[in-house]
Amino acid sequence: MRYSYVDAVQVARFRRRLLDFTSEVFASLTRAGWRERGECYLQGLMLDGKRKSIQPMATRLGNVHEQALNHFVTNSPWDPVPVRERLAHMMDAAIDPEAWVLDDTGYLKSGDASVCVARQYTGTAGKVTNCQVGVSLHLASEVASCPVNWRLFVPERWDPDSPKAASDVAARRVKAGMPDGIGHREKWRLGLDMIDEMIGWGLRPPLVVADAGYGEIGEFRQGLEERDIPYVVQVASTVTAYPQATQRSAPAYKGAGRRPPHIYRENALSVKDVALAAGQDAVREVTWRQGSKRRNGSSAEMRSHFLFLRVRPAAQAHRRAHRGQDLPVRWLIVEWPPERPEPTKYWFSDLPGTTPEPILVRLAKLRWRIEHDYRELKHGLGLDHYEGRTWAGWHHHVTLVSAAHGFLTLQRLDPKDPAPA
């Protein structure tokens, strides 16, 4: 696997393009020297080198003032939001995304000095460990993707209003430069916040894709439905639903103050039980895209075995939103390889009932692009190399890494010139 390293010759070849790119994406950086330092930082991130923290990058760049570069990233008062907004518009036009993909990644830490570091679960390590967690929103198609918005997850021990707050939380927040009013907020809420922010920038998601950490939250799915945003989201096997044929067994109550009975509750099944009841005989093979090219020039087809069922998701959030009515019917997409005794993955989608099955699978599987992004962002562009001790520094760094990723993506999509690997 090759990542986004480039050498000095490639940097020189793309210098004009990089200047044009940074002039656009850093247009909001109006103070003297800020755009130049931003360009230097992007070059440092893209140049080959094991560490993408400031000191080794400044050394590789040569005639660069390390202290000024460090101040630009860590303490300068420039706002990363306008930079993200311009990057989002540029990448939306270039990628023509099929979906916005919501995910999060961990930044493993050995100490407790970094902002919002705590012992918490991260899929990066596959366990509870000492880390920061960043929530990201990516524009994605089958051929390209780019992260364009970020939130730093605030653990409860960093929230002075939480009963789980650390005894020294006030001093920690001051040292890290955390703004007042920023507290613990669930990751799925941070995801909806970012979606709303980007809609405010004049963009609109064609679809939202997310893994089970978001998709299994009924409030998250209901939030997307209330925003009229279609989705394909993974869910855990324990999430409940009703077969499509299940309807309320009595009419809704009428009259002030009278609540309809919870008629669905007794018949709710886990999606695993719904799939098992349908049986493996209903499973069929689906091919949804061509895979990566092999050495002989051919490409493998991406295929697996799936169930496609129509169900009524049973989350409390849905029942509250449709009180006294039948719950809406949604897709339950189930991956069930023939050699496995039970299904392996589940997704809910509110796409129309006429949506072709290969499209449902292709969109459900689009999250693979974000795993590709995270590998490139970390191994190629140093996403997790920065110490991230201050609130502003973390947000500046992830924004600049996203800009570097966006620039390289634009070069790959340009048919006129071979781009860096």
NORZI-V145669 format. One record per residue. RES is the residue in one small letter. NEAR is the number of other C-alpha atoms within 10 Angstrom. Layout:
# NORZI-V145669
RES,NEAR + RES,NEAR
This chain:
# NORZI-V145669
m,5 + r,10 + y,18 + s,20 + y,19 + v,20 + d,13 + a,14 + v,9 + q,13 + v,16 + a,11 + r,10 + f,16 + r,14 + r,11 + r,15 + l,20 + l,14 + d,10 + f,20 + t,21 + s,15 + e,14 + v,23 + f,22 + a,13 + s,17 + l,18 + t,10 + r,8 + a,8 + g,12 + w,19 + r,20 + e,16 + r,19 + g,21 + e,21 + c,17 + y,27 + l,22 + q,22 + g,26 + l,27 + m,27 + l,22 + d,19 + g,18 + k,13 + r,18 + k,24 + s,20 + i,20 + q,14 + p,14 + m,25 + a,21 + t,13 + r,16 + l,16 + g,9 + n,8 + v,15 + h,13 + e,17 + q,11 + a,14 + l,22 + n,18 + h,13 + f,21 + v,25 + t,21 + n,14 + s,15 + p,12 + w,17 + d,13 + p,20 + v,17 + p,16 + v,24 + r,23 + e,20 + r,19 + l,25 + a,25 + h,16 + m,18 + m,25 + d,18 + a,9 + a,16 + i,19 + d,15 + p,22 + e,18 + a,25 + w,26 + v,30 + l,30 + d,25 + d,24 + t,18 + g,20 + y,21 + l,19 + k,18 + s,10 + g,10 + d,15 + a,16 + s,20 + v,26 + c,28 + v,25 + a,23 + r,17 + q,14 + y,16 + t,20 + g,11 + t,16 + a,14 + g,9 + k,11 + v,13 + t,19 + n,20 + c,25 + q,26 + v,25 + g,21 + v,19 + s,23 + l,25 + h,26 + l,25 + a,27 + s,19 + e,17 + v,12 + a,21 + s,27 + c,34 + p,29 + v,30 + n,27 + w,24 + r,19 + l,20 + f,21 + v,21 + p,21 + e,20 + r,21 + w,26 + d,21 + p,19 + d,12 + s,13 + p,9 + k,12 + a,15 + a,14 + s,11 + d,11 + v,15 + a,14 + a,10 + r,18 + r,20 + v,12 + k,15 + a,18 + g,16 + m,18 + p,11 + d,8 + g,9 + i,12 + g,18 + h,18 + r,14 + e,13 + k,23 + w,21 + r,14 + l,19 + g,24 + l,17 + d,13 + m,20 + i,23 + d,14 + e,15 + m,20 + i,12 + g,11 + w,15 + g,9 + l,15 + r,15 + p,18 + p,13 + l,18 + v,25 + v,27 + a,27 + d,21 + a,18 + g,16 + y,23 + g,24 + e,23 + i,19 + g,19 + e,17 + f,18 + r,27 + q,19 + g,17 + l,18 + e,14 + e,10 + r,12 + d,11 + i,18 + p,19 + y,26 + v,28 + v,29 + q,25 + v,24 + a,19 + s,20 + t,13 + v,20 + t,22 + a,27 + y,23 + p,19 + q,16 + a,10 + t,15 + q,14 + r,15 + s,10 + a,10 + p,12 + a,17 + y,12 + k,10 + g,7 + a,6 + g,7 + r,9 + r,12 + p,14 + p,15 + h,12 + i,15 + y,18 + r,15 + e,8 + n,12 + a,19 + l,18 + s,17 + v,27 + k,21 + d,17 + v,20 + a,25 + l,13 + a,9 + a,14 + g,12 + q,19 + d,8 + a,12 + v,19 + r,15 + e,15 + v,18 + t,15 + w,18 + r,17 + q,12 + g,12 + s,12 + k,11 + r,9 + r,7 + n,6 + g,7 + s,11 + s,13 + a,11 + e,13 + m,13 + r,16 + s,16 + h,17 + f,25 + l,22 + f,19 + l,19 + r,19 + v,22 + r,24 + p,28 + a,21 + a,20 + q,14 + a,17 + h,19 + r,20 + r,12 + a,12 + h,12 + r,15 + g,19 + q,14 + d,17 + l,24 + p,15 + v,20 + r,20 + w,22 + l,26 + i,26 + v,25 + e,22 + w,22 + p,18 + p,16 + e,6 + r,9 + p,10 + e,16 + p,21 + t,14 + k,17 + y,26 + w,28 + f,27 + s,24 + d,18 + l,15 + p,11 + g,13 + t,6 + t,10 + p,9 + e,16 + p,16 + i,14 + l,19 + v,23 + r,17 + l,21 + a,23 + k,20 + l,20 + r,25 + w,12 + r,19 + i,23 + e,13 + h,14 + d,22 + y,19 + r,16 + e,19 + l,23 + k,16 + h,19 + g,25 + l,29 + g,22 + l,23 + d,23 + h,17 + y,18 + e,17 + g,25 + r,18 + t,22 + w,20 + a,22 + g,24 + w,22 + h,21 + h,25 + h,24 + v,26 + t,22 + l,23 + v,24 + s,27 + a,28 + a,26 + h,24 + g,23 + f,22 + l,22 + t,21 + l,20 + q,18 + r,17 + l,15 + d,12 + p,9 + k,8 + d,10 + p,10 + a,17 + p,18 + a,12
